[in-house]
Amino acid sequence: MNEGAAQPWHEIVLEVLKANEVRLVAYVPDNVLKPLISGCHADPFFTTLAAAREEEAIGILCGAWMAGMRGIALMQTSGFATLANVLASLPCAFQIPALMMVSERGTLGEFNIGQAMVNRTMRPVLDSLGIEHHTITRRDECGFILDRSIRQAVTTQAPACLILSPLLTGGKVLKA
Amino acid sequence: MSASVTTAHNAKRMNRAALVRRLVARIGEDPAVIGGIGHSNFDLWAAGHRARNFYMLGSMGLAVPIGLGVALAQPRRKVFVLEGDGSLLMQLGCLSTVAAQRPANLAILLLDNGTYQITGGQRTPAELAGTDLVAVARAAGLPQAAWAADEADFDRLVAQCLDTEGPHVIGLKLDDAPPAGQTERDPAQIRDRFMRGMGAKRSGLPG
């Protein structure tokens, strides 16, 4: 699936989403996610749209799933932090495989103290809601983790979250 | 629909349960109906369960996004969303998201009683400020948005939703009558039945 060691992470993600029929991509923009968002917009396989808030993106995905279309929400760490209530009461309560991909801010060289602090809430929220999550740090594991996570989410009817570490993406660093 | 010139303060205050029964009787079996949090979905439930009804539980403000997702996934089926004024106020940005996508099959029914009825009838900031939520929808890029003057006008606007391309918004000024029933709070069953109704799930299990 990820032949060629030089294939960038976002191309691997696009391939795995397509292979798993994940057609709807709802996002709130993030600099690290930019090449993935651009790749989705450029490929007519995907229905790609910007949502005004991450909550909206989760609602859109859940509606689409129930009507037969798989989707994923793209966001950054601070956006994930707005989601606890809707995750609990929509995908968790209704058993919907809402897929989330979070570009991780707040660690490994963060320059914004707010991002660093909110990052510490992300995994405890996921754990307390019982949401399966994995942090992807290596390109050679990216395809496997994403593919298996999508399959598990769909077959167990449960939300899942993939966290993209700066180890994978390079992250965002303060320009001197 | 934009031909309607009814303004917010001239719209008749109607009964939510009666309007939802009118809607259900008019649209037939095919459309999906998404009932927003609280009394919006209680009165959908009370109007009689349909195979393509979805009743929200929590996630206040997400009825329109859920409806947008359904509309994008099944563009040939009409999708009606019942959303309260307080709920819409929590997620006003969704109007721009809908306007950007322009789903021709989506109709948003704004159930506007000016209050958070389920928590004790406190007035919403929009009511206190005189915010015209249909005007907000138009300004967000949804020109086919109108207040229903009365029940007959509501019927006419629903017919336009069925017969013409949207997205449509119908504003409904409501009285303060309580809901006519209470939805069974069993989200996994609600989701399962809705998916079967939408043809998105097949199951050998009865139901």
Contacts between the chains, C-beta under 8 A, distances in Angstrom:
chain1	res1	chain2	res2	distance
A	24	B	69	7.3
A	24	B	72	6.6
A	24	B	73	7.4
A	47	B	72	6.0
A	49	B	97	7.1
A	49	B	100	7.0
A	49	B	101	5.9
A	50	B	97	7.4
A	50	B	100	7.3
A	51	B	65	7.4
A	51	B	93	7.8
A	51	B	94	7.9
A	51	B	97	5.5
A	52	B	93	2.9
A	52	B	94	6.7
A	52	B	96	6.0
A	52	B	97	5.6
A	53	B	91	7.0
A	53	B	93	5.7
A	55	B	59	7.6
A	55	B	61	7.0
A	55	B	62	6.5
A	55	B	65	7.5
A	55	B	91	6.9
A	56	B	62	7.2
A	56	B	65	4.4
A	56	B	91	6.5
A	56	B	93	6.7
A	56	B	94	5.3
A	56	B	97	6.0
A	57	B	65	7.7
A	58	B	59	7.9
A	58	B	62	7.4
A	58	B	65	7.7
A	59	B	59	6.8
A	59	B	62	3.6
A	59	B	63	7.9
A	59	B	64	7.7
A	59	B	65	2.9
A	59	B	66	4.8
A	59	B	68	7.6
A	59	B	69	6.7
A	59	B	94	7.9
A	60	B	65	4.8
A	60	B	66	7.4
A	60	B	68	5.4
A	60	B	69	4.1
A	60	B	72	7.4
A	60	B	97	7.9
A	61	B	69	6.2
A	62	B	62	7.9
A	62	B	66	5.9
A	62	B	69	6.4
A	63	B	34	7.3
A	63	B	65	6.7
A	63	B	66	3.8
A	63	B	67	6.2
A	63	B	68	6.5
A	63	B	69	2.6
A	63	B	70	4.3
A	63	B	71	7.8
A	63	B	72	7.9
A	63	B	73	7.2
A	64	B	69	3.7
A	64	B	70	6.9
A	64	B	72	5.9
A	64	B	73	4.3
A	65	B	69	7.5
A	65	B	73	8.0
A	65	B	200	7.7
A	66	B	54	6.8
A	66	B	66	8.0
A	66	B	69	7.8
A	66	B	70	6.7
A	66	B	191	6.3
A	66	B	194	5.5
A	66	B	195	5.2
A	66	B	198	6.4
A	66	B	200	6.1
A	67	B	32	7.3
A	67	B	69	7.0
A	67	B	70	4.4
A	67	B	73	3.6
A	67	B	74	4.8
A	67	B	198	5.0
A	67	B	200	5.5
A	68	B	73	5.5
A	68	B	74	6.9
A	68	B	195	7.9
A	68	B	198	6.6
A	68	B	199	6.9
A	68	B	200	3.6
A	69	B	69	7.7
A	69	B	72	7.0
A	69	B	73	3.6
A	71	B	69	7.3
A	85	B	58	6.8
A	85	B	59	6.9
A	85	B	60	7.9
A	86	B	58	7.6
A	86	B	59	4.4
A	86	B	62	6.2
A	88	B	58	7.0
A	89	B	57	5.9
A	89	B	58	2.5
A	89	B	59	4.6
A	90	B	56	7.8
A	90	B	58	6.9
A	90	B	59	4.3
A	90	B	62	6.5
A	90	B	66	8.0
A	93	B	57	6.0
A	93	B	58	6.8
A	93	B	187	4.4
A	93	B	188	7.8
A	94	B	57	7.6
A	94	B	187	4.4
A	94	B	188	6.5
A	94	B	190	7.1
A	94	B	191	4.3
A	95	B	187	7.5
A	95	B	188	5.1
A	95	B	191	6.3
A	96	B	191	6.6
